Amino acid sequence: MSGFILIKESKARTDQTPSTAGFVRELRSALRNRGVLKQENDFLVFQQDYRFSSPSTAVSVLVGGSANGRIL
């Protein structure tokens, strides 16, 4: 299997930058709707391990904006 896994209890920013790509906005929304991400205080917290197709997608979901997952 390939991909990049964020482990349960990983924390993501609640806010998104204005320039956040549409697919990242949609993915964050879908993860919230499915209960994978849950608002806890000032963060969105992963409720389970979750596999992303790439490290850049994973880190973009975490930071709420565009980011290169290979250099962060």
N, CA, C and O atoms as a Maestro MAE file, in Angstrom:
{
 s_m_m2io_version
 :::
 2.0.0
}

f_m_ct {
 s_m_title
 :::
 protein
 m_atom[288] {
  # First column is atom index #
  i_m_mmod_type
  r_m_x_coord
  r_m_y_coord
  r_m_z_coord
  i_m_residue_number
  s_m_chain_name
  s_m_pdb_residue_name
  s_m_pdb_atom_name
  i_m_atomic_number
  :::
  1 25 0.833 -1.184 0.000 1 A "MET " " N  " 7
  2 3 0.000 0.000 0.000 1 A "MET " " CA " 6
  3 2 0.879 1.250 0.000 1 A "MET " " C  " 6
  4 15 1.942 1.279 0.619 1 A "MET " " O  " 8
  5 25 0.424 2.253 -0.689 2 A "SER " " N  " 7
  6 3 1.155 3.519 -0.694 2 A "SER " " CA " 6
  7 2 0.285 4.600 -0.068 2 A "SER " " C  " 6
  8 15 -0.918 4.424 0.123 2 A "SER " " O  " 8
  9 25 0.906 5.693 0.239 3 A "GLY " " N  " 7
  10 3 0.184 6.811 0.822 3 A "GLY " " CA " 6
  11 2 0.898 7.325 2.045 3 A "GLY " " C  " 6
  12 15 2.047 6.973 2.314 3 A "GLY " " O  " 8
  13 25 0.206 8.156 2.774 4 A "PHE " " N  " 7
  14 3 0.751 8.801 3.954 4 A "PHE " " CA " 6
  15 2 -0.328 8.764 5.023 4 A "PHE " " C  " 6
  16 15 -1.446 9.220 4.781 4 A "PHE " " O  " 8
  17 25 -0.021 8.236 6.191 5 A "ILE " " N  " 7
  18 3 -1.020 8.061 7.242 5 A "ILE " " CA " 6
  19 2 -0.838 9.101 8.341 5 A "ILE " " C  " 6
  20 15 0.250 9.265 8.892 5 A "ILE " " O  " 8
  21 25 -1.926 9.795 8.644 6 A "LEU " " N  " 7
  22 3 -1.974 10.638 9.840 6 A "LEU " " CA " 6
  23 2 -2.609 9.791 10.931 6 A "LEU " " C  " 6
  24 15 -3.659 9.184 10.723 6 A "LEU " " O  " 8
  25 25 -1.980 9.751 12.073 7 A "ILE " " N  " 7
  26 3 -2.466 8.888 13.133 7 A "ILE " " CA " 6
  27 2 -3.559 9.562 13.957 7 A "ILE " " C  " 6
  28 15 -3.674 10.786 14.013 7 A "ILE " " O  " 8
  29 25 -4.339 8.720 14.581 8 A "LYS " " N  " 7
  30 3 -5.404 9.177 15.462 8 A "LYS " " CA " 6
  31 2 -4.844 10.192 16.450 8 A "LYS " " C  " 6
  32 15 -3.735 10.028 16.959 8 A "LYS " " O  " 8
  33 25 -5.614 11.235 16.714 9 A "GLU " " N  " 7
  34 3 -5.308 12.332 17.628 9 A "GLU " " CA " 6
  35 2 -4.364 13.378 17.043 9 A "GLU " " C  " 6
  36 15 -3.956 14.303 17.745 9 A "GLU " " O  " 8
  37 25 -4.008 13.239 15.742 10 A "SER " " N  " 7
  38 3 -3.279 14.312 15.072 10 A "SER " " CA " 6
  39 2 -4.170 15.542 15.049 10 A "SER " " C  " 6
  40 15 -5.389 15.425 14.917 10 A "SER " " O  " 8
  41 25 -3.570 16.727 15.177 11 A "LYS " " N  " 7
  42 3 -4.348 17.966 15.240 11 A "LYS " " CA " 6
  43 2 -4.155 18.791 13.977 11 A "LYS " " C  " 6
  44 15 -3.045 18.931 13.462 11 A "LYS " " O  " 8
  45 25 -5.270 19.334 13.494 12 A "ALA " " N  " 7
  46 3 -5.276 20.200 12.316 12 A "ALA " " CA " 6
  47 2 -5.810 21.573 12.714 12 A "ALA " " C  " 6
  48 15 -6.592 21.704 13.656 12 A "ALA " " O  " 8
  49 25 -5.370 22.591 11.979 13 A "ARG " " N  " 7
  50 3 -5.908 23.942 12.200 13 A "ARG " " CA " 6
  51 2 -7.389 23.967 11.831 13 A "ARG " " C  " 6
  52 15 -7.813 23.271 10.908 13 A "ARG " " O  " 8
  53 25 -8.159 24.752 12.536 14 A "THR " " N  " 7
  54 3 -9.569 24.888 12.194 14 A "THR " " CA " 6
  55 2 -9.769 25.841 11.021 14 A "THR " " C  " 6
  56 15 -10.666 25.647 10.200 14 A "THR " " O  " 8
  57 25 -8.925 26.878 10.948 15 A "ASP " " N  " 7
  58 3 -9.056 27.874 9.879 15 A "ASP " " CA " 6
  59 2 -8.386 27.399 8.602 15 A "ASP " " C  " 6
  60 15 -7.487 26.558 8.622 15 A "ASP " " O  " 8
  61 25 -8.849 27.961 7.490 16 A "GLN " " N  " 7
  62 3 -8.246 27.700 6.194 16 A "GLN " " CA " 6
  63 2 -7.809 29.032 5.597 16 A "GLN " " C  " 6
  64 15 -8.438 30.064 5.831 16 A "GLN " " O  " 8
  65 25 -6.735 29.002 4.833 17 A "THR " " N  " 7
  66 3 -6.299 30.222 4.155 17 A "THR " " CA " 6
  67 2 -7.245 30.519 2.998 17 A "THR " " C  " 6
  68 15 -7.860 29.596 2.462 17 A "THR " " O  " 8
  69 25 -7.377 31.770 2.603 18 A "PRO " " N  " 7
  70 3 -8.238 32.109 1.469 18 A "PRO " " CA " 6
  71 2 -7.824 31.399 0.173 18 A "PRO " " C  " 6
  72 15 -8.658 31.146 -0.696 18 A "PRO " " O  " 8
  73 25 -6.540 31.085 0.055 19 A "SER " " N  " 7
  74 3 -6.059 30.445 -1.174 19 A "SER " " CA " 6
  75 2 -6.081 28.924 -1.122 19 A "SER " " C  " 6
  76 15 -5.538 28.270 -2.012 19 A "SER " " O  " 8
  77 25 -6.699 28.351 -0.094 20 A "THR " " N  " 7
  78 3 -6.764 26.891 0.006 20 A "THR " " CA " 6
  79 2 -7.439 26.311 -1.224 20 A "THR " " C  " 6
  80 15 -8.504 26.771 -1.636 20 A "THR " " O  " 8
  81 25 -6.809 25.297 -1.809 21 A "ALA " " N  " 7
  82 3 -7.356 24.649 -3.009 21 A "ALA " " CA " 6
  83 2 -8.736 24.073 -2.725 21 A "ALA " " C  " 6
  84 15 -9.014 23.600 -1.623 21 A "ALA " " O  " 8
  85 25 -9.592 24.121 -3.737 22 A "GLY " " N  " 7
  86 3 -10.953 23.621 -3.591 22 A "GLY " " CA " 6
  87 2 -11.024 22.179 -3.142 22 A "GLY " " C  " 6
  88 15 -11.869 21.826 -2.320 22 A "GLY " " O  " 8
  89 25 -10.131 21.325 -3.680 23 A "PHE " " N  " 7
  90 3 -10.194 19.911 -3.301 23 A "PHE " " CA " 6
  91 2 -9.812 19.715 -1.833 23 A "PHE " " C  " 6
  92 15 -10.297 18.784 -1.191 23 A "PHE " " O  " 8
  93 25 -8.945 20.581 -1.295 24 A "VAL " " N  " 7
  94 3 -8.585 20.481 0.123 24 A "VAL " " CA " 6
  95 2 -9.765 20.921 0.981 24 A "VAL " " C  " 6
  96 15 -10.066 20.290 1.994 24 A "VAL " " O  " 8
  97 25 -10.432 21.997 0.583 25 A "ARG " " N  " 7
  98 3 -11.637 22.441 1.307 25 A "ARG " " CA " 6
  99 2 -12.691 21.336 1.324 25 A "ARG " " C  " 6
  100 15 -13.289 21.051 2.361 25 A "ARG " " O  " 8
  101 25 -12.909 20.718 0.165 26 A "GLU " " N  " 7
  102 3 -13.902 19.646 0.058 26 A "GLU " " CA " 6
  103 2 -13.502 18.440 0.895 26 A "GLU " " C  " 6
  104 15 -14.349 17.832 1.550 26 A "GLU " " O  " 8
  105 25 -12.233 18.091 0.879 27 A "LEU " " N  " 7
  106 3 -11.767 16.942 1.658 27 A "LEU " " CA " 6
  107 2 -11.909 17.203 3.152 27 A "LEU " " C  " 6
  108 15 -12.373 16.333 3.888 27 A "LEU " " O  " 8
  109 25 -11.519 18.380 3.606 28 A "ARG " " N  " 7
  110 3 -11.680 18.707 5.031 28 A "ARG " " CA " 6
  111 2 -13.151 18.647 5.442 28 A "ARG " " C  " 6
  112 15 -13.482 18.132 6.510 28 A "ARG " " O  " 8
  113 25 -14.022 19.170 4.596 29 A "SER " " N  " 7
  114 3 -15.455 19.126 4.887 29 A "SER " " CA " 6
  115 2 -15.960 17.683 4.931 29 A "SER " " C  " 6
  116 15 -16.716 17.313 5.830 29 A "SER " " O  " 8
  117 25 -15.546 16.881 3.970 30 A "ALA " " N  " 7
  118 3 -15.974 15.475 3.930 30 A "ALA " " CA " 6
  119 2 -15.469 14.722 5.158 30 A "ALA " " C  " 6
  120 15 -16.199 13.911 5.729 30 A "ALA " " O  " 8
  121 25 -14.243 14.978 5.564 31 A "LEU " " N  " 7
  122 3 -13.699 14.303 6.748 31 A "LEU " " CA " 6
  123 2 -14.453 14.711 8.012 31 A "LEU " " C  " 6
  124 15 -14.649 13.894 8.911 31 A "LEU " " O  " 8
  125 25 -14.869 15.959 8.079 32 A "ARG " " N  " 7
  126 3 -15.683 16.397 9.225 32 A "ARG " " CA " 6
  127 2 -17.059 15.729 9.192 32 A "ARG " " C  " 6
  128 15 -17.554 15.258 10.216 32 A "ARG " " O  " 8
  129 25 -17.664 15.693 8.017 33 A "ASN " " N  " 7
  130 3 -18.995 15.090 7.897 33 A "ASN " " CA " 6
  131 2 -18.986 13.603 8.228 33 A "ASN " " C  " 6
  132 15 -19.970 13.078 8.749 33 A "ASN " " O  " 8
  133 25 -17.892 12.926 7.931 34 A "ARG " " N  " 7
  134 3 -17.779 11.487 8.196 34 A "ARG " " CA " 6
  135 2 -17.286 11.190 9.605 34 A "ARG " " C  " 6
  136 15 -17.186 10.025 9.990 34 A "ARG " " O  " 8
  137 25 -16.978 12.221 10.373 35 A "GLY " " N  " 7
  138 3 -16.543 12.019 11.748 35 A "GLY " " CA " 6
  139 2 -15.071 11.671 11.893 35 A "GLY " " C  " 6
  140 15 -14.623 11.330 12.988 35 A "GLY " " O  " 8
  141 25 -14.310 11.754 10.802 36 A "VAL " " N  " 7
  142 3 -12.870 11.493 10.873 36 A "VAL " " CA " 6
  143 2 -12.182 12.658 11.575 36 A "VAL " " C  " 6
  144 15 -11.268 12.452 12.375 36 A "VAL " " O  " 8
  145 25 -12.619 13.882 11.278 37 A "LEU " " N  " 7
  146 3 -12.134 15.085 11.949 37 A "LEU " " CA " 6
  147 2 -13.240 15.625 12.838 37 A "LEU " " C  " 6
  148 15 -14.389 15.745 12.413 37 A "LEU " " O  " 8
  149 25 -12.891 15.946 14.060 38 A "LYS " " N  " 7
  150 3 -13.873 16.470 15.009 38 A "LYS " " CA " 6
  151 2 -13.298 17.706 15.688 38 A "LYS " " C  " 6
  152 15 -12.136 17.719 16.093 38 A "LYS " " O  " 8
  153 25 -14.125 18.747 15.810 39 A "GLN " " N  " 7
  154 3 -13.716 19.965 16.499 39 A "GLN " " CA " 6
  155 2 -13.521 19.660 17.974 39 A "GLN " " C  " 6
  156 15 -14.427 19.164 18.644 39 A "GLN " " O  " 8
  157 25 -12.319 19.965 18.475 40 A "GLU " " N  " 7
  158 3 -12.017 19.834 19.899 40 A "GLU " " CA " 6
  159 2 -11.246 21.078 20.306 40 A "GLU " " C  " 6
  160 15 -10.084 21.249 19.939 40 A "GLU " " O  " 8
  161 25 -11.901 21.942 21.067 41 A "ASN " " N  " 7
  162 3 -11.324 23.228 21.467 41 A "ASN " " CA " 6
  163 2 -10.893 24.004 20.222 41 A "ASN " " C  " 6
  164 15 -11.725 24.302 19.365 41 A "ASN " " O  " 8
  165 25 -9.612 24.333 20.114 42 A "ASP " " N  " 7
  166 3 -9.147 25.177 19.009 42 A "ASP " " CA " 6
  167 2 -8.608 24.394 17.821 42 A "ASP " " C  " 6
  168 15 -7.980 24.977 16.937 42 A "ASP " " O  " 8
  169 25 -8.840 23.087 17.782 43 A "PHE " " N  " 7
  170 3 -8.288 22.259 16.723 43 A "PHE " " CA " 6
  171 2 -9.343 21.325 16.138 43 A "PHE " " C  " 6
  172 15 -10.395 21.095 16.733 43 A "PHE " " O  " 8
  173 25 -9.030 20.794 14.955 44 A "LEU " " N  " 7
  174 3 -9.735 19.645 14.405 44 A "LEU " " CA " 6
  175 2 -8.856 18.441 14.718 44 A "LEU " " C  " 6
  176 15 -7.663 18.452 14.412 44 A "LEU " " O  " 8
  177 25 -9.419 17.419 15.314 45 A "VAL " " N  " 7
  178 3 -8.632 16.271 15.763 45 A "VAL " " CA " 6
  179 2 -9.079 15.020 15.015 45 A "VAL " " C  " 6
  180 15 -10.272 14.738 14.906 45 A "VAL " " O  " 8
  181 25 -8.106 14.278 14.505 46 A "PHE " " N  " 7
  182 3 -8.404 13.022 13.818 46 A "PHE " " CA " 6
  183 2 -8.885 11.996 14.838 46 A "PHE " " C  " 6
  184 15 -8.233 11.765 15.857 46 A "PHE " " O  " 8
  185 25 -10.017 11.393 14.556 47 A "GLN " " N  " 7
  186 3 -10.625 10.417 15.442 47 A "GLN " " CA " 6
  187 2 -10.173 8.993 15.131 47 A "GLN " " C  " 6
  188 15 -10.516 8.056 15.852 47 A "GLN " " O  " 8
  189 25 -9.420 8.839 14.082 48 A "GLN " " N  " 7
  190 3 -8.905 7.534 13.657 48 A "GLN " " CA " 6
  191 2 -7.690 7.771 12.771 48 A "GLN " " C  " 6
  192 15 -7.475 8.885 12.293 48 A "GLN " " O  " 8
  193 25 -6.899 6.733 12.553 49 A "ASP " " N  " 7
  194 3 -5.823 6.827 11.572 49 A "ASP " " CA " 6
  195 2 -6.468 7.048 10.209 49 A "ASP " " C  " 6
  196 15 -7.533 6.501 9.923 49 A "ASP " " O  " 8
  197 25 -5.817 7.856 9.365 50 A "TYR " " N  " 7
  198 3 -6.380 8.131 8.039 50 A "TYR " " CA " 6
  199 2 -5.265 8.177 7.009 50 A "TYR " " C  " 6
  200 15 -4.263 8.870 7.190 50 A "TYR " " O  " 8
  201 25 -5.451 7.427 5.918 51 A "ARG " " N  " 7
  202 3 -4.461 7.352 4.849 51 A "ARG " " CA " 6
  203 2 -4.782 8.370 3.752 51 A "ARG " " C  " 6
  204 15 -5.894 8.405 3.225 51 A "ARG " " O  " 8
  205 25 -3.794 9.188 3.423 52 A "PHE " " N  " 7
  206 3 -3.892 10.138 2.324 52 A "PHE " " CA " 6
  207 2 -3.087 9.617 1.146 52 A "PHE " " C  " 6
  208 15 -2.177 8.805 1.314 52 A "PHE " " O  " 8
  209 25 -3.425 10.085 -0.038 53 A "SER " " N  " 7
  210 3 -2.732 9.635 -1.243 53 A "SER " " CA " 6
  211 2 -1.326 10.206 -1.352 53 A "SER " " C  " 6
  212 15 -0.480 9.644 -2.047 53 A "SER " " O  " 8
  213 25 -1.070 11.318 -0.672 54 A "SER " " N  " 7
  214 3 0.258 11.934 -0.744 54 A "SER " " CA " 6
  215 2 0.536 12.717 0.532 54 A "SER " " C  " 6
  216 15 -0.393 13.127 1.229 54 A "SER " " O  " 8
  217 25 1.819 12.923 0.839 55 A "PRO " " N  " 7
  218 3 2.141 13.733 2.013 55 A "PRO " " CA " 6
  219 2 1.687 15.187 1.872 55 A "PRO " " C  " 6
  220 15 1.348 15.828 2.867 55 A "PRO " " O  " 8
  221 25 1.678 15.705 0.653 56 A "SER " " N  " 7
  222 3 1.244 17.097 0.453 56 A "SER " " CA " 6
  223 2 -0.242 17.262 0.724 56 A "SER " " C  " 6
  224 15 -0.654 18.281 1.280 56 A "SER " " O  " 8
  225 25 -1.058 16.281 0.344 57 A "THR " " N  " 7
  226 3 -2.486 16.347 0.661 57 A "THR " " CA " 6
  227 2 -2.681 16.293 2.171 57 A "THR " " C  " 6
  228 15 -3.485 17.043 2.724 57 A "THR " " O  " 8
  229 25 -1.949 15.409 2.834 58 A "ALA " " N  " 7
  230 3 -2.070 15.279 4.289 58 A "ALA " " CA " 6
  231 2 -1.726 16.590 4.992 58 A "ALA " " C  " 6
  232 15 -2.483 17.059 5.842 58 A "ALA " " O  " 8
  233 25 -0.589 17.179 4.639 59 A "VAL " " N  " 7
  234 3 -0.180 18.401 5.322 59 A "VAL " " CA " 6
  235 2 -1.081 19.578 4.943 59 A "VAL " " C  " 6
  236 15 -1.290 20.473 5.761 59 A "VAL " " O  " 8
  237 25 -1.612 19.594 3.738 60 A "SER " " N  " 7
  238 3 -2.544 20.655 3.350 60 A "SER " " CA " 6
  239 2 -3.813 20.599 4.196 60 A "SER " " C  " 6
  240 15 -4.356 21.638 4.572 60 A "SER " " O  " 8
  241 25 -4.286 19.394 4.494 61 A "VAL " " N  " 7
  242 3 -5.448 19.244 5.376 61 A "VAL " " CA " 6
  243 2 -5.088 19.714 6.786 61 A "VAL " " C  " 6
  244 15 -5.897 20.371 7.441 61 A "VAL " " O  " 8
  245 25 -3.893 19.388 7.256 62 A "LEU " " N  " 7
  246 3 -3.471 19.800 8.600 62 A "LEU " " CA " 6
  247 2 -3.378 21.304 8.753 62 A "LEU " " C  " 6
  248 15 -3.861 21.864 9.738 62 A "LEU " " O  " 8
  249 25 -2.753 21.968 7.773 63 A "VAL " " N  " 7
  250 3 -2.508 23.401 7.927 63 A "VAL " " CA " 6
  251 2 -3.631 24.265 7.358 63 A "VAL " " C  " 6
  252 15 -3.645 25.478 7.569 63 A "VAL " " O  " 8
  253 25 -4.577 23.650 6.637 64 A "GLY " " N  " 7
  254 3 -5.676 24.430 6.078 64 A "GLY " " CA " 6
  255 2 -5.242 25.323 4.946 64 A "GLY " " C  " 6
  256 15 -5.763 26.427 4.782 64 A "GLY " " O  " 8
  257 25 -4.299 24.860 4.171 65 A "GLY " " N  " 7
  258 3 -3.785 25.626 3.046 65 A "GLY " " CA " 6
  259 2 -2.840 24.795 2.215 65 A "GLY " " C  " 6
  260 15 -2.605 23.624 2.515 65 A "GLY " " O  " 8
  261 25 -2.307 25.380 1.192 66 A "SER " " N  " 7
  262 3 -1.375 24.659 0.330 66 A "SER " " CA " 6
  263 2 -0.027 24.493 1.014 66 A "SER " " C  " 6
  264 15 0.490 25.425 1.629 66 A "SER " " O  " 8
  265 25 0.538 23.288 0.897 67 A "ALA " " N  " 7
  266 3 1.843 23.028 1.498 67 A "ALA " " CA " 6
  267 2 2.475 21.821 0.818 67 A "ALA " " C  " 6
  268 15 1.783 20.931 0.324 67 A "ALA " " O  " 8
  269 25 3.796 21.810 0.804 68 A "ASN " " N  " 7
  270 3 4.545 20.701 0.255 68 A "ASN " " CA " 6
  271 2 4.867 19.748 1.390 68 A "ASN " " C  " 6
  272 15 5.668 20.075 2.266 68 A "ASN " " O  " 8
  273 25 4.262 18.587 1.386 69 A "GLY " " N  " 7
  274 3 4.447 17.616 2.466 69 A "GLY " " CA " 6
  275 2 5.803 16.972 2.477 69 A "GLY " " C  " 6
  276 15 6.157 16.309 3.451 69 A "GLY " " O  " 8
  277 25 6.573 17.144 1.431 70 A "ARG " " N  " 7
  278 3 7.905 16.531 1.389 70 A "ARG " " CA " 6
  279 2 8.961 17.409 2.053 70 A "ARG " " C  " 6
  280 15 10.073 16.942 2.302 70 A "ARG " " O  " 8
  281 25 8.639 18.676 2.349 71 A "ILE " " N  " 7
  282 3 9.634 19.535 2.985 71 A "ILE " " CA " 6
  283 2 9.225 20.015 4.365 71 A "ILE " " C  " 6
  284 15 10.030 20.643 5.052 71 A "ILE " " O  " 8
  285 25 8.004 19.741 4.791 72 A "LEU " " N  " 7
  286 3 7.578 20.164 6.135 72 A "LEU " " CA " 6
  287 2 7.923 19.121 7.161 72 A "LEU " " C  " 6
  288 15 7.641 19.304 8.346 72 A "LEU " " O  " 8
  :::
 }
 m_bond[287] {
  # First column is bond index #
  i_m_from
  i_m_to
  i_m_order
  :::
  1 1 2 1
  2 2 3 1
  3 3 4 2
  4 3 5 1
  5 5 6 1
  6 6 7 1
  7 7 8 2
  8 7 9 1
  9 9 10 1
  10 10 11 1
  11 11 12 2
  12 11 13 1
  13 13 14 1
  14 14 15 1
  15 15 16 2
  16 15 17 1
  17 17 18 1
  18 18 19 1
  19 19 20 2
  20 19 21 1
  21 21 22 1
  22 22 23 1
  23 23 24 2
  24 23 25 1
  25 25 26 1
  26 26 27 1
  27 27 28 2
  28 27 29 1
  29 29 30 1
  30 30 31 1
  31 31 32 2
  32 31 33 1
  33 33 34 1
  34 34 35 1
  35 35 36 2
  36 35 37 1
  37 37 38 1
  38 38 39 1
  39 39 40 2
  40 39 41 1
  41 41 42 1
  42 42 43 1
  43 43 44 2
  44 43 45 1
  45 45 46 1
  46 46 47 1
  47 47 48 2
  48 47 49 1
  49 49 50 1
  50 50 51 1
  51 51 52 2
  52 51 53 1
  53 53 54 1
  54 54 55 1
  55 55 56 2
  56 55 57 1
  57 57 58 1
  58 58 59 1
  59 59 60 2
  60 59 61 1
  61 61 62 1
  62 62 63 1
  63 63 64 2
  64 63 65 1
  65 65 66 1
  66 66 67 1
  67 67 68 2
  68 67 69 1
  69 69 70 1
  70 70 71 1
  71 71 72 2
  72 71 73 1
  73 73 74 1
  74 74 75 1
  75 75 76 2
  76 75 77 1
  77 77 78 1
  78 78 79 1
  79 79 80 2
  80 79 81 1
  81 81 82 1
  82 82 83 1
  83 83 84 2
  84 83 85 1
  85 85 86 1
  86 86 87 1
  87 87 88 2
  88 87 89 1
  89 89 90 1
  90 90 91 1
  91 91 92 2
  92 91 93 1
  93 93 94 1
  94 94 95 1
  95 95 96 2
  96 95 97 1
  97 97 98 1
  98 98 99 1
  99 99 100 2
  100 99 101 1
  101 101 102 1
  102 102 103 1
  103 103 104 2
  104 103 105 1
  105 105 106 1
  106 106 107 1
  107 107 108 2
  108 107 109 1
  109 109 110 1
  110 110 111 1
  111 111 112 2
  112 111 113 1
  113 113 114 1
  114 114 115 1
  115 115 116 2
  116 115 117 1
  117 117 118 1
  118 118 119 1
  119 119 120 2
  120 119 121 1
  121 121 122 1
  122 122 123 1
  123 123 124 2
  124 123 125 1
  125 125 126 1
  126 126 127 1
  127 127 128 2
  128 127 129 1
  129 129 130 1
  130 130 131 1
  131 131 132 2
  132 131 133 1
  133 133 134 1
  134 134 135 1
  135 135 136 2
  136 135 137 1
  137 137 138 1
  138 138 139 1
  139 139 140 2
  140 139 141 1
  141 141 142 1
  142 142 143 1
  143 143 144 2
  144 143 145 1
  145 145 146 1
  146 146 147 1
  147 147 148 2
  148 147 149 1
  149 149 150 1
  150 150 151 1
  151 151 152 2
  152 151 153 1
  153 153 154 1
  154 154 155 1
  155 155 156 2
  156 155 157 1
  157 157 158 1
  158 158 159 1
  159 159 160 2
  160 159 161 1
  161 161 162 1
  162 162 163 1
  163 163 164 2
  164 163 165 1
  165 165 166 1
  166 166 167 1
  167 167 168 2
  168 167 169 1
  169 169 170 1
  170 170 171 1
  171 171 172 2
  172 171 173 1
  173 173 174 1
  174 174 175 1
  175 175 176 2
  176 175 177 1
  177 177 178 1
  178 178 179 1
  179 179 180 2
  180 179 181 1
  181 181 182 1
  182 182 183 1
  183 183 184 2
  184 183 185 1
  185 185 186 1
  186 186 187 1
  187 187 188 2
  188 187 189 1
  189 189 190 1
  190 190 191 1
  191 191 192 2
  192 191 193 1
  193 193 194 1
  194 194 195 1
  195 195 196 2
  196 195 197 1
  197 197 198 1
  198 198 199 1
  199 199 200 2
  200 199 201 1
  201 201 202 1
  202 202 203 1
  203 203 204 2
  204 203 205 1
  205 205 206 1
  206 206 207 1
  207 207 208 2
  208 207 209 1
  209 209 210 1
  210 210 211 1
  211 211 212 2
  212 211 213 1
  213 213 214 1
  214 214 215 1
  215 215 216 2
  216 215 217 1
  217 217 218 1
  218 218 219 1
  219 219 220 2
  220 219 221 1
  221 221 222 1
  222 222 223 1
  223 223 224 2
  224 223 225 1
  225 225 226 1
  226 226 227 1
  227 227 228 2
  228 227 229 1
  229 229 230 1
  230 230 231 1
  231 231 232 2
  232 231 233 1
  233 233 234 1
  234 234 235 1
  235 235 236 2
  236 235 237 1
  237 237 238 1
  238 238 239 1
  239 239 240 2
  240 239 241 1
  241 241 242 1
  242 242 243 1
  243 243 244 2
  244 243 245 1
  245 245 246 1
  246 246 247 1
  247 247 248 2
  248 247 249 1
  249 249 250 1
  250 250 251 1
  251 251 252 2
  252 251 253 1
  253 253 254 1
  254 254 255 1
  255 255 256 2
  256 255 257 1
  257 257 258 1
  258 258 259 1
  259 259 260 2
  260 259 261 1
  261 261 262 1
  262 262 263 1
  263 263 264 2
  264 263 265 1
  265 265 266 1
  266 266 267 1
  267 267 268 2
  268 267 269 1
  269 269 270 1
  270 270 271 1
  271 271 272 2
  272 271 273 1
  273 273 274 1
  274 274 275 1
  275 275 276 2
  276 275 277 1
  277 277 278 1
  278 278 279 1
  279 279 280 2
  280 279 281 1
  281 281 282 1
  282 282 283 1
  283 283 284 2
  284 283 285 1
  285 285 286 1
  286 286 287 1
  287 287 288 2
  :::
 }
}
